[in-house]
Amino acid sequence: MRLQLLNSVNKFQHRPKASATTIMNELPKPYASEELSIAFYEQHGNEYVRNQREFYSGTKDTGREFFRNSLAPNIEQLTIADVGCGAGDDAITYKQMGAARVIGIEPSKVMLDEAKKSVETSGLTIELQQGKWDRLPLPDESVDAITARYSFHVVENLNTSYKEVARVLKKGGVFLVGVPHPIHDAKVAKEQNLKPGEKMKVPLFHGKFTVDIPPHTMDEYLSDTCKQYFEIEEQIGYSMHEDVTEKEPTGLLLKLRKI
Ligand SMILES: C[S@@+](CC[C@H](N)C(=O)[O-])C[C@H]1O[C@@H](n2cnc3c(N)ncnc32)[C@H](O)[C@@H]1O
């Protein structure tokens, strides 16, 4: 299955050489730990899954299309790990697309149980493991692709996770990332007058509930460590809310190729 990225994704398109603006790098430091994020999903995981599915049912999801288009050309040959897989919806899609092997990795037990239920219902063979970015439960150079749909930005130290992703990816493997855009983080951090170490309070699904997320800058996403291990093949700003009236990108999509 090959899905086409719709033109609207290009509204905010940034090419890899685009320089980060000052606002994206003006954030309080140091960032808080990601443990709070896992606790959030332990508490609200089931509700999150219901809302997430409802929100995107019948709505285009540009981030997902980007991931699928990136994987589609030779998916039958790929071992794909979806990290922070939540209820496993993307893992299931990759298997339905014909991926050779799919592994869902998730730290929250509540989310992992949701994923187990979804996988069982699908009847597909998908491996599920408990784990998180700082220590992925995978051998060295064992996977062709790692996907991270709104799970990578929760980490405190992106560089530690980049090293870990580079450890488990094969040479030439791809790391696909969808995160809140640093412009969005900087705006929220400013509005909420965040002090160093404080997290942003981000309302999800039209304010149904709020998640605490550490803000990140563009320089952190495209850090020297990132560039040491990966070539930045694509860098796209888009509306994660699929809202055409948004003036600035709220989501950032990255396609990173392990050197
Ligand atoms: C916004 S949800 C996204 C879930 C799924 N990828 C999706 O798109 O529906 C974030 C997920 O990241 C997981 N997560 C939180 N901290 C993590 C960590 N340190 N490492 C990996 N995943 C983490 C959460 O438990 C949650 O399932």
Ligand as a Chemical Component Dictionary entry (heavy atoms), coordinates in Angstrom:
data_LIG
# 
_chem_comp.id                   LIG 
_chem_comp.type                 NON-POLYMER 
_chem_comp.pdbx_formal_charge   0 
_chem_comp.three_letter_code    LIG 
# 
loop_
_chem_comp_atom.comp_id 
_chem_comp_atom.atom_id 
_chem_comp_atom.alt_atom_id 
_chem_comp_atom.type_symbol 
_chem_comp_atom.charge 
_chem_comp_atom.model_Cartn_x 
_chem_comp_atom.model_Cartn_y 
_chem_comp_atom.model_Cartn_z 
_chem_comp_atom.pdbx_ordinal 
LIG C1  C1  C 0  1.167  10.366 22.832 1  
LIG S1  S1  S 1  1.321  8.642  23.186 2  
LIG C2  C2  C 0  1.568  8.014  21.560 3  
LIG C3  C3  C 0  1.222  6.559  21.444 4  
LIG C4  C4  C 0  1.270  6.011  20.007 5  
LIG N1  N1  N 0  2.596  6.123  19.442 6  
LIG C5  C5  C 0  0.272  6.749  19.155 7  
LIG O1  O1  O 0  0.684  7.450  18.228 8  
LIG O2  O2  O -1 -0.928 6.620  19.408 9  
LIG C6  C6  C 0  2.948  8.546  23.899 10 
LIG C7  C7  C 0  3.376  7.134  24.235 11 
LIG O3  O3  O 0  4.762  7.172  24.619 12 
LIG C8  C8  C 0  4.936  6.320  25.730 13 
LIG N2  N2  N 0  6.130  6.741  26.475 14 
LIG C9  C9  C 0  6.204  7.571  27.532 15 
LIG N3  N3  N 0  7.459  7.659  27.966 16 
LIG C10 C10 C 0  8.219  6.858  27.154 17 
LIG C11 C11 C 0  9.606  6.500  27.121 18 
LIG N4  N4  N 0  10.456 7.008  27.977 19 
LIG N5  N5  N 0  10.027 5.640  26.165 20 
LIG C12 C12 C 0  9.151  5.138  25.256 21 
LIG N6  N6  N 0  7.824  5.432  25.259 22 
LIG C13 C13 C 0  7.364  6.281  26.192 23 
LIG C14 C14 C 0  3.645  6.478  26.517 24 
LIG O4  O4  O 0  3.451  5.450  27.454 25 
LIG C15 C15 C 0  2.621  6.542  25.414 26 
LIG O5  O5  O 0  2.135  5.270  25.069 27 
# 
loop_
_chem_comp_bond.comp_id 
_chem_comp_bond.atom_id_1 
_chem_comp_bond.atom_id_2 
_chem_comp_bond.value_order 
_chem_comp_bond.pdbx_ordinal 
LIG C1  S1  SING 1  
LIG S1  C2  SING 2  
LIG S1  C6  SING 3  
LIG C2  C3  SING 4  
LIG C3  C4  SING 5  
LIG C4  N1  SING 6  
LIG C4  C5  SING 7  
LIG C5  O1  DOUB 8  
LIG C5  O2  SING 9  
LIG C6  C7  SING 10 
LIG C7  O3  SING 11 
LIG C7  C15 SING 12 
LIG O3  C8  SING 13 
LIG C8  N2  SING 14 
LIG C8  C14 SING 15 
LIG N2  C9  SING 16 
LIG N2  C13 SING 17 
LIG C9  N3  DOUB 18 
LIG N3  C10 SING 19 
LIG C10 C11 SING 20 
LIG C10 C13 DOUB 21 
LIG C11 N4  SING 22 
LIG C11 N5  DOUB 23 
LIG N5  C12 SING 24 
LIG C12 N6  DOUB 25 
LIG N6  C13 SING 26 
LIG C14 O4  SING 27 
LIG C14 C15 SING 28 
LIG C15 O5  SING 29 
# 
